[in-house]
Protein backbone atom coordinates (compact mmCIF):
# COMPACT_ATOMS: atom_id res chain seq x y z
CA UNK A 1 0.00 0.00 0.00
CA UNK A 2 2.70 2.45 0.99
CA UNK A 3 4.94 1.68 -1.99
CA UNK A 4 1.96 1.93 -4.31
CA UNK A 5 1.06 5.38 -2.96
CA UNK A 6 4.66 6.58 -3.28
CA UNK A 7 4.78 5.30 -6.86
CA UNK A 8 1.46 6.92 -7.73
CA UNK A 9 2.63 10.25 -6.31
CA UNK A 10 5.82 10.12 -8.32
CA UNK A 11 4.00 9.11 -11.51
CA UNK A 12 1.35 11.82 -11.14
CA UNK A 13 4.00 14.49 -10.59
CA UNK A 14 5.97 13.15 -13.56
CA UNK A 15 2.87 13.42 -15.75
CA UNK A 16 2.36 16.96 -14.43
CA UNK A 17 5.91 17.69 -15.69
CA UNK A 18 7.23 18.77 -12.30
CA UNK A 19 10.96 18.99 -11.71
CA UNK A 20 12.68 16.02 -10.07
CA UNK A 21 12.96 17.64 -6.64
CA UNK A 22 9.23 18.41 -6.70
CA UNK A 23 8.43 14.85 -7.83
CA UNK A 24 10.28 13.52 -4.83
CA UNK A 25 8.46 15.85 -2.47
CA UNK A 26 5.06 14.94 -3.91
CA UNK A 27 5.76 11.21 -3.79
CA UNK A 28 6.76 11.35 -0.12
CA UNK A 29 3.73 13.50 0.71
CA UNK A 30 1.34 11.13 -1.06
CA UNK A 31 3.03 8.01 0.29
CA UNK A 32 3.05 8.98 3.92
CA UNK A 33 -0.53 9.37 5.04
CA UNK A 34 -1.54 11.18 8.20
CA UNK A 35 -1.54 8.57 10.96
CA UNK A 36 -2.40 11.27 13.48
CA UNK A 37 -5.67 11.77 11.65
CA UNK A 38 -6.31 8.03 11.90
CA UNK A 39 -5.77 8.11 15.66
CA UNK A 40 -8.08 11.12 16.00
CA UNK A 41 -10.82 9.32 14.07
CA UNK A 42 -10.39 6.19 16.19
CA UNK A 43 -10.68 8.11 19.45
CA UNK A 44 -13.60 10.19 18.17
CA UNK A 45 -15.78 7.56 16.54
CA UNK A 46 -14.68 4.24 18.06
CA UNK A 47 -14.30 5.17 21.76
CA UNK A 48 -10.54 4.75 21.59
CA UNK A 49 -10.66 1.03 20.81
CA UNK A 50 -7.21 -0.13 21.93
CA UNK A 51 -6.68 -2.61 19.11
CA UNK A 52 -7.52 -0.07 16.44
CA UNK A 53 -5.29 2.55 18.07
CA UNK A 54 -2.41 0.08 18.21
CA UNK A 55 -2.74 -0.71 14.50
CA UNK A 56 -2.83 3.00 13.61
CA UNK A 57 0.20 3.69 15.81
CA UNK A 58 2.27 0.90 14.22
CA UNK A 59 1.18 2.03 10.77
CA UNK A 60 2.41 5.52 11.64
CA UNK A 61 5.78 4.12 12.67
CA UNK A 62 6.01 2.23 9.37
CA UNK A 63 5.29 5.46 7.47
CA UNK A 64 8.11 7.20 9.31
CA UNK A 65 10.54 4.35 8.59
CA UNK A 66 9.54 4.13 4.91
CA UNK A 67 9.67 7.89 4.40
CA UNK A 68 13.03 8.27 6.11
CA UNK A 69 14.46 5.35 4.14
CA UNK A 70 13.32 6.85 0.86
CA UNK A 71 14.65 10.28 1.84
CA UNK A 72 18.01 8.75 2.78
CA UNK A 73 18.16 6.86 -0.52
CA UNK A 74 17.32 9.97 -2.54
CA UNK A 75 19.78 12.11 -0.56
CA UNK A 76 22.55 9.92 -1.95
CA UNK A 77 21.37 10.52 -5.52
CA UNK A 78 20.58 14.23 -5.93
CA UNK A 79 18.61 15.39 -8.98
CA UNK A 80 20.74 16.24 -12.00
CA UNK A 81 22.25 19.69 -11.76
CA UNK A 82 22.30 19.70 -7.95
CA UNK A 83 25.11 18.81 -5.61
CA UNK A 84 25.04 17.00 -2.28
CA UNK A 85 25.39 19.46 0.63
MDTraj code that builds the backbone (N, CA, C; nanometers):
import mdtraj as md
import numpy as np

residues = "UNK UNK UNK UNK UNK UNK UNK UNK UNK UNK UNK UNK UNK UNK UNK UNK UNK UNK UNK UNK UNK UNK UNK UNK UNK UNK UNK UNK UNK UNK UNK UNK UNK UNK UNK UNK UNK UNK UNK UNK UNK UNK UNK UNK UNK UNK UNK UNK UNK UNK UNK UNK UNK UNK UNK UNK UNK UNK UNK UNK UNK UNK UNK UNK UNK UNK UNK UNK UNK UNK UNK UNK UNK UNK UNK UNK UNK UNK UNK UNK UNK UNK UNK UNK UNK".split()
xyz = np.array([
    [0.0826, -0.1194, 0.0000],
    [0.0000, 0.0000, 0.0000],
    [0.0866, 0.1253, 0.0000],
    [0.1835, 0.1278, 0.0877],
    [0.2695, 0.2451, 0.0994],
    [0.3540, 0.2649, -0.0256],
    [0.4122, 0.1582, -0.0772],
    [0.4938, 0.1676, -0.1990],
    [0.4085, 0.2073, -0.3186],
    [0.2867, 0.1576, -0.3227],
    [0.1955, 0.1934, -0.4315],
    [0.1634, 0.3427, -0.4274],
    [0.1370, 0.3951, -0.3092],
    [0.1058, 0.5376, -0.2961],
    [0.2259, 0.6240, -0.3347],
    [0.3448, 0.5830, -0.2920],
    [0.4655, 0.6580, -0.3284],
    [0.4837, 0.6577, -0.4798],
    [0.4651, 0.5418, -0.5405],
    [0.4782, 0.5303, -0.6864],
    [0.3745, 0.6143, -0.7594],
    [0.2520, 0.6132, -0.7095],
    [0.1459, 0.6925, -0.7730],
    [0.1758, 0.8415, -0.7621],
    [0.2267, 0.8852, -0.6471],
    [0.2625, 1.0253, -0.6308],
    [0.3725, 1.0674, -0.7260],
    [0.4724, 0.9809, -0.7414],
    [0.5824, 1.0122, -0.8325],
    [0.5332, 1.0153, -0.9767],
    [0.4510, 0.9174, -1.0138],
    [0.3996, 0.9106, -1.1509],
    [0.3117, 1.0308, -1.1832],
    [0.2239, 1.0672, -1.0906],
    [0.1354, 1.1822, -1.1137],
    [0.2161, 1.3106, -1.1293],
    [0.3189, 1.3278, -1.0469],
    [0.3999, 1.4492, -1.0585],
    [0.4864, 1.4466, -1.1847],
    [0.5250, 1.3277, -1.2297],
    [0.5971, 1.3148, -1.3564],
    [0.5062, 1.3563, -1.4718],
    [0.3825, 1.3071, -1.4692],
    [0.2868, 1.3419, -1.5750],
    [0.2517, 1.4903, -1.5729],
    [0.2608, 1.5517, -1.4553],
    [0.2363, 1.6955, -1.4434],
    [0.3597, 1.7771, -1.4819],
    [0.4657, 1.7077, -1.5230],
    [0.5907, 1.7690, -1.5688],
    [0.6593, 1.8546, -1.4620],
    [0.6519, 1.8076, -1.3375],
    [0.7226, 1.8768, -1.2302],
    [0.8708, 1.8413, -1.2360],
    [0.9524, 1.9263, -1.1777],
    [1.0956, 1.8988, -1.1709],
    [1.1198, 1.7833, -1.0741],
    [1.2360, 1.7210, -1.0863],
    [1.2677, 1.6021, -1.0070],
    [1.2543, 1.6260, -0.8569],
    [1.3049, 1.7375, -0.8079],
    [1.2962, 1.7637, -0.6641],
    [1.1510, 1.7758, -0.6191],
    [1.0649, 1.8320, -0.7029],
    [0.9230, 1.8413, -0.6703],
    [0.8552, 1.7047, -0.6790],
    [0.8971, 1.6219, -0.7730],
    [0.8429, 1.4852, -0.7832],
    [0.8709, 1.4075, -0.6557],
    [0.9905, 1.4220, -0.6060],
    [1.0279, 1.3519, -0.4834],
    [0.9446, 1.4005, -0.3656],
    [0.9260, 1.5299, -0.3564],
    [0.8458, 1.5850, -0.2469],
    [0.7013, 1.5368, -0.2543],
    [0.6447, 1.5381, -0.3738],
    [0.5059, 1.4939, -0.3909],
    [0.4925, 1.3460, -0.3583],
    [0.5872, 1.2650, -0.4035],
    [0.5762, 1.1209, -0.3791],
    [0.5843, 1.0882, -0.2304],
    [0.6693, 1.1572, -0.1564],
    [0.6761, 1.1348, -0.0118],
    [0.5475, 1.1822, 0.0545],
    [0.4967, 1.2965, 0.0134],
    [0.3733, 1.3497, 0.0711],
    [0.2560, 1.2559, 0.0466],
    [0.2446, 1.2037, -0.0736],
    [0.1342, 1.1129, -0.1059],
    [0.1532, 0.9787, -0.0358],
    [0.2765, 0.9323, -0.0271],
    [0.3028, 0.8007, 0.0286],
    [0.2908, 0.7911, 0.1787],
    [0.3094, 0.9000, 0.2464],
    [0.3045, 0.8984, 0.3921],
    [0.1761, 0.9664, 0.4375],
    [0.0764, 0.8851, 0.4616],
    [-0.0529, 0.9372, 0.5035],
    [-0.0454, 0.9879, 0.6471],
    [-0.1495, 1.0573, 0.6884],
    [-0.1537, 1.1180, 0.8198],
    [-0.2056, 1.0180, 0.9229],
    [-0.1147, 0.9536, 0.9940],
    [-0.1535, 0.8569, 1.0964],
    [-0.2165, 0.9266, 1.2167],
    [-0.1777, 1.0497, 1.2402],
    [-0.2402, 1.1265, 1.3480],
    [-0.3886, 1.1450, 1.3244],
    [-0.4258, 1.1663, 1.1996],
    [-0.5674, 1.1767, 1.1655],
    [-0.6381, 1.0450, 1.1939],
    [-0.5729, 0.9338, 1.1621],
    [-0.6308, 0.8026, 1.1902],
    [-0.6559, 0.7834, 1.3389],
    [-0.5589, 0.8221, 1.4212],
    [-0.5772, 0.8109, 1.5660],
    [-0.6904, 0.9000, 1.6152],
    [-0.6991, 1.0210, 1.5613],
    [-0.8077, 1.1115, 1.5996],
    [-0.9429, 1.0517, 1.5651],
    [-0.9557, 0.9952, 1.4465],
    [-1.0821, 0.9321, 1.4071],
    [-1.1156, 0.8135, 1.4970],
    [-1.0155, 0.7343, 1.5313],
    [-1.0389, 0.6192, 1.6194],
    [-1.0901, 0.6651, 1.7551],
    [-1.0258, 0.7656, 1.8133],
    [-1.0678, 0.8113, 1.9453],
    [-1.2004, 0.8859, 1.9416],
    [-1.2339, 0.9457, 1.8290],
    [-1.3596, 1.0193, 1.8173],
    [-1.4774, 0.9275, 1.7907],
    [-1.4635, 0.8358, 1.6986],
    [-1.5776, 0.7561, 1.6540],
    [-1.5814, 0.6133, 1.7076],
    [-1.4716, 0.5634, 1.7609],
    [-1.4681, 0.4245, 1.8062],
    [-1.4321, 0.4126, 1.9538],
    [-1.4540, 0.5167, 2.0310],
    [-1.4298, 0.5168, 2.1756],
    [-1.2885, 0.4713, 2.2120],
    [-1.1935, 0.5057, 2.1290],
    [-1.0536, 0.4753, 2.1586],
    [-1.0235, 0.3273, 2.1659],
    [-1.0887, 0.2474, 2.0841],
    [-1.0656, 0.1029, 2.0807],
    [-0.9155, 0.0757, 2.0755],
    [-0.8649, 0.0089, 2.1790],
    [-0.7210, -0.0130, 2.1929],
    [-0.6577, -0.0841, 2.0754],
    [-0.7241, -0.1865, 2.0232],
    [-0.6683, -0.2610, 1.9106],
    [-0.6547, -0.1749, 1.7871],
    [-0.7562, -0.0942, 1.7619],
    [-0.7515, -0.0068, 1.6442],
    [-0.6437, 0.0993, 1.6608],
    [-0.6312, 0.1531, 1.7821],
    [-0.5293, 0.2550, 1.8071],
    [-0.3895, 0.1966, 1.7907],
    [-0.3715, 0.0726, 1.8339],
    [-0.2411, 0.0080, 1.8206],
    [-0.2035, -0.0113, 1.6738],
    [-0.2995, -0.0542, 1.5933],
    [-0.2737, -0.0713, 1.4497],
    [-0.2363, 0.0626, 1.3860],
    [-0.3117, 0.1677, 1.4178],
    [-0.2827, 0.3002, 1.3611],
    [-0.1456, 0.3507, 1.4061],
    [-0.1104, 0.3248, 1.5309],
    [0.0197, 0.3692, 1.5814],
    [0.1339, 0.2966, 1.5100],
    [0.1231, 0.1652, 1.4929],
    [0.2269, 0.0900, 1.4217],
    [0.2343, 0.1311, 1.2755],
    [0.1195, 0.1585, 1.2164],
    [0.1179, 0.2029, 1.0770],
    [0.1906, 0.3366, 1.0643],
    [0.1712, 0.4236, 1.1627],
    [0.2413, 0.5519, 1.1637],
    [0.3917, 0.5345, 1.1735],
    [0.4347, 0.4401, 1.2557],
    [0.5778, 0.4122, 1.2675],
    [0.6328, 0.3615, 1.1341],
    [0.5570, 0.2739, 1.0681],
    [0.6010, 0.2234, 0.9374],
    [0.6152, 0.3379, 0.8370],
    [0.5212, 0.4329, 0.8396],
    [0.5290, 0.5462, 0.7469],
    [0.6557, 0.6277, 0.7723],
    [0.6897, 0.6458, 0.8979],
    [0.8112, 0.7204, 0.9311],
    [0.9345, 0.6463, 0.8796],
    [0.9396, 0.5155, 0.9038],
    [1.0541, 0.4354, 0.8590],
    [1.0645, 0.4370, 0.7065],
    [0.9526, 0.4152, 0.6381],
    [0.9536, 0.4126, 0.4914],
    [0.9929, 0.5488, 0.4344],
    [0.9361, 0.6553, 0.4887],
    [0.9674, 0.7895, 0.4399],
    [1.1125, 0.8280, 0.4633],
    [1.1633, 0.7947, 0.5818],
    [1.3030, 0.8268, 0.6107],
    [1.3978, 0.7440, 0.5245],
    [1.3623, 0.6198, 0.4997],
    [1.4461, 0.5350, 0.4142],
    [1.4516, 0.5892, 0.2720],
    [1.3363, 0.6289, 0.2208],
    [1.3316, 0.6848, 0.0861],
    [1.4086, 0.8167, 0.0791],
    [1.3924, 0.9011, 0.1809],
    [1.4649, 1.0282, 0.1836],
    [1.6161, 1.0051, 0.1908],
    [1.6584, 0.9069, 0.2697],
    [1.8011, 0.8750, 0.2777],
    [1.8529, 0.8252, 0.1433],
    [1.7773, 0.7380, 0.0793],
    [1.8165, 0.6864, -0.0521],
    [1.8306, 0.8005, -0.1521],
    [1.7280, 0.8866, -0.1585],
    [1.7319, 0.9969, -0.2543],
    [1.8395, 1.0997, -0.2203],
    [1.8737, 1.1140, -0.0919],
    [1.9776, 1.2108, -0.0563],
    [2.1135, 1.1690, -0.1123],
    [2.1300, 1.0422, -0.1377],
    [2.2554, 0.9919, -0.1947],
    [2.2608, 1.0082, -0.3462],
    [2.1467, 1.0340, -0.4069],
    [2.1369, 1.0520, -0.5524],
    [2.0602, 1.1809, -0.5822],
    [2.1284, 1.2969, -0.5710],
    [2.0580, 1.4233, -0.5934],
    [2.0114, 1.4357, -0.7386],
    [1.9061, 1.5155, -0.7606],
    [1.8609, 1.5390, -0.8984],
    [1.9744, 1.5982, -0.9818],
    [1.9705, 1.5726, -1.1100],
    [2.0743, 1.6243, -1.2001],
    [2.0827, 1.7759, -1.1881],
    [2.2042, 1.8256, -1.1851],
    [2.2246, 1.9693, -1.1762],
    [2.2335, 2.0197, -1.0333],
    [2.2190, 1.9300, -0.9346],
    [2.2296, 1.9698, -0.7950],
    [2.3406, 1.8900, -0.7301],
    [2.4041, 1.9506, -0.6306],
    [2.5114, 1.8806, -0.5608],
    [2.4645, 1.8398, -0.4219],
    [2.5339, 1.7429, -0.3639],
    [2.5043, 1.6999, -0.2277],
    [2.5652, 1.8015, -0.1332],
    [2.4888, 1.8460, -0.0330],
    [2.5394, 1.9455, 0.0630],
    [2.6332, 1.8834, 0.1616],
])
top = md.Topology()
chain = top.add_chain()
for i, resn in enumerate(residues, 1):
    res = top.add_residue(resn, chain, resSeq=i)
    for name in ("N", "CA", "C"):
        top.add_atom(name, md.element.get_by_symbol(name[0]), res)
traj = md.Trajectory(xyz[None], top)
